[in-house]
Amino acid sequence: MRIAFDAKRAFNNLSGLGNYSRSVIQTISKEISKANLYLFTPKIHHQFETNKYNTTIVQPNNWTNKYFWRTFGINKKIKDLNIDLYHGLSNEVPYKIKINNVVTIHDLLFLKYPHFYKKIDRKIYQFKSKQSCQDSTKIIATSQSTKSDIVNYFNISPEKIHVIYQSCHSDFINHKQINITNEILELIKRPYLLFVGRIEERKNLILLIQALRKFKEVHLICVGKKTNYFKKVKKSILEAKFQKQITFIDYVDNITLSFLYKNSRGLVYPSIDEGFGIPIIEAMYCSTPVIVSNKKIFKEIGGNYTYYFEQNQEESLTELIKKIWYDSKERDNRITQNLNYVKKFNEKQQATEIITLYKKIINGS
């Protein structure tokens, strides 16, 4: 079996789609070691570990337009390599691809919430995602919610779409011991809540800041890249007089983030919407209580023992923060139940379901 992957994100993104791409490639390379895997990427910023005996990196020539190559130029190389199946890991496959292929669609939030995206970005995302869904042999959606969006926005048959849940990185499951920096150790001397995600409007950090105004003892640590939205966040912090209670960290490695989860009073994830919501399962694996809104996607991923507040309702969020901030039997029970529940989101299961789909496609069943 000769399988090709769109590996751009795997080699160039340290989080999000990069983590998903690396997870799929690494587990597939281990589970079907006799297959030949081809990793297509226009550039390489970060190497990652694979089964070196069955993986080959494929890149464009130096004089080729790298962006054009990924969308329009790969097809010839796929034919030359006699590829059996191509998997687009991040919402797209090459334009008018002619062989058996799968595309993973993570979300269609750019269509559901257009005001969060630049017009040119929306147009590009819509063109690539819709075309890829139409051209693909099968589609992987990372949640039932995303599957429904694909059907509704692109008029795709539900039978073409397979929901295969993601896992999180093994660092959040195996909890390796490392030396934590003095800076991080100093941060956690005070009890704290954790927010994980890009500082952008859709992540809804301002709602959390407003909900925390009544908690003078709460320290909030925010881990995520800042965007232009951070200007509004800073204004909100000043209005709430919350400057001394909040700390921003642009980036930490997975092991350090796992440490921050484990030592926090809980993760508060007030995002307006997601295609999945990886921090939810990262926190569960770290025995950390989780607060999210009662939106359908979060209930799908969060299960029965996550705390759900009424979306965009500050008072509802405030009441749940009280429940995770203080020790209680209920809090302990939810942590235990979530740790049992979250085990269904694992790389082994993800790989098994993807490989089964590959074989069905190749065998024409």
C-alpha positions, 0 to 999 in steps of 0.5 A: 500500500502506497499512501501519501499525506498532505504533511505541510502542517505536520512539518510547519505548525507546532499546535492545532492542525500540526499536532493532528497531522503528526499524530495521524502520520506517526500512528499510521506509520507504526500500525501499518509498517509495511506500507510506504508513506509519502509526506508531501510538504512545500517546506520544513520548519520542524522535523518530527519522528516517524518510522524512517523505514517506510516514510519518504518526504516529497518536496517541490523543486526550488524553482516551483511556486510552493503555494501553487504546488500544494494545490495544483502541482502535486497531482503529477507527482502522485501519478509518478509515484503510483500512489494508492491513496492520498489523505489531506489532513487539513481541510484540503486535497489537490485540486481535481485529484484523480486517485482515491483520497480522503480529506479531514475537515476540522471545522467550517467556522469561517462559514458559521462566523464570517465576521471572525475572518478576513474576507480573502481568507474566507473565500480561499477556505471556502473554495478549498474546503468545498472543492475538496469535499466534492472531489474526495472519495471519503471525508473524515469529520472530527466531530458529529457537529462538523459532519452536520456542518459539511452536510448543511453548507456543502450539500454533501451526502452524510454517507460520504462522511465518517466521524473519527475523533481526534486524540491529544498528544501523548505528553498529556497522557504519559506525563513525562517528568522534566525540569520545570523552569523557575519562571513557571514554578514561580507562577504556580505558587498561587492557586490558578485557573487555566485558559488555553487557546489563541487570544482571538475573539472566537475564544471569548476570553473577555467573558472569562475576565468579566466573570472573574471580577468578583474573585479577588483571590483567583490567578488566571494563566492564559497560554496562547498566541496573541492576535490583534484582539489582544488590544480589546482584552487589555482594555477589559483587564484594565476596566476589571482592575484585573492586571495583577491577577492575570499572566499571559504566556505565548507558548510552552511545550506540551510537557510544560502545558501538561504540568500547568493543567495538572497543577491548576484548579481547572481549565475554563474554555469559554470559546464560542464554537470549535470543530473539536476542542483539543484543550478539553481532552488534554485537561481531562487526561491531566485530571483537571476539571473543565468548564465549557459552554453548553453548545452542542459540540462541547457536550459531544466532546466533554461528556456528562461530567464536564461543567457546562455554563449557559453560553455568553452568560457571565453569571452562569460561568461565575457559579461554575468557577466557584465549583471548581475553585473549591474542593468538594466530593462532586469536583473529585467525582467529576475528575475521576469520571472524566479521566475514565471517559476521555480514554475513548479519545486515543491515538490507537483508536484513531489510527485503527478507524482511519486504516479501516477506512483506507482499506475500504476505499482501496478495496472499493467497498 
